[in-house]
Amino acid sequence: MNDKQNDVSPSFGLLLKFWRKIRKISQESLALSADSSTRYISCLENAKSHPSRSMVDKLAEVLELGDRDSCYLHLAAGYLPNAGYESFHKPQFNWLRNAMLLTLKGMDPYPAALMDRYGNLLMVNKGWVSFYHQLVGKEKLLNTQNLYEFLFSQQQNSSTSEIKQNTLALILMSLKQEFLLSQDIAFQNMFETLINSLDIPDNWQERAAKLEPQASYKVQMDINHVQQNFYCVSQMVGALGPSSFVSEPRLIVNTLYPENPELILTIDPNVDLSHPLLNY
């Protein structure tokens, strides 16, 4: 009886051969450049051997694969791709900043903000400033730097609300698993900051485990002393590639939409919209 657990997926070998043919490199030449043997490269391509992470790194380097295609190769071998951090503010991303500015502007009057992978705010629109100015005031809005911390502070005012407890649990679960997968300490630091906040539900792990993560989740806000539900929708800004690949800088557009269609959001003409992250 064959031991199915020892079977090697053919995906890695197929991709390796695919790129070797594109680069017009023989198995012998690839083996020489990767400090390996022709027999081992053949075994990889025929799913008779499984590569180490260091070998996948080396092969991707020799084949001159970019981030997207290296990501495919790593995933096929069963490894989470290495993801470096790129600052949104680098000069070469001027085009991206302009595109994100138009994106946020087009979402007015709905509150929308652009953040990095850690939830740090990068840009906001007029709808965001107007909406939250009425909820928290000008001073707190100017001091808000991280969207996760800000959402936490808004959800804790009524911790007995089922929706608010779910929101807190989902954010915590997302950050914790991001850290466990990537070992990026910044995710763990954010998790620790939030978990040490007041009014975190004791059963947040069990609660989050029962909730299927989606691109949107509900949050509650106190609008004129009435609890209103909103869909908090997150859109990743990336490039074509496998589902786990997001081009750097890894950006997220977060927008609030009212659940109640009769709740019409407008930009208050009496609100001072000046904000360092509002660029139009």
Salt bridges, closest charged atoms under 4 A:
GLU45 OE2 - ARG20 NE 2.57
ASP57 OD1 - HIS74 NE2 2.59
ASP69 OD1 - ARG68 NE 3.03
GLU86 OE1 - LYS90 NZ 2.72
GLU162 OE2 - ARG207 NH1 2.98
GLU178 OE2 - ARG250 NH2 2.55
ASP184 OD2 - ARG117 NH1 3.76
GLU248 OE2 - ARG117 NH2 2.35
GLU259 OE2 - LYS218 NZ 2.55
ASP272 OD2 - LYS138 NZ 3.57
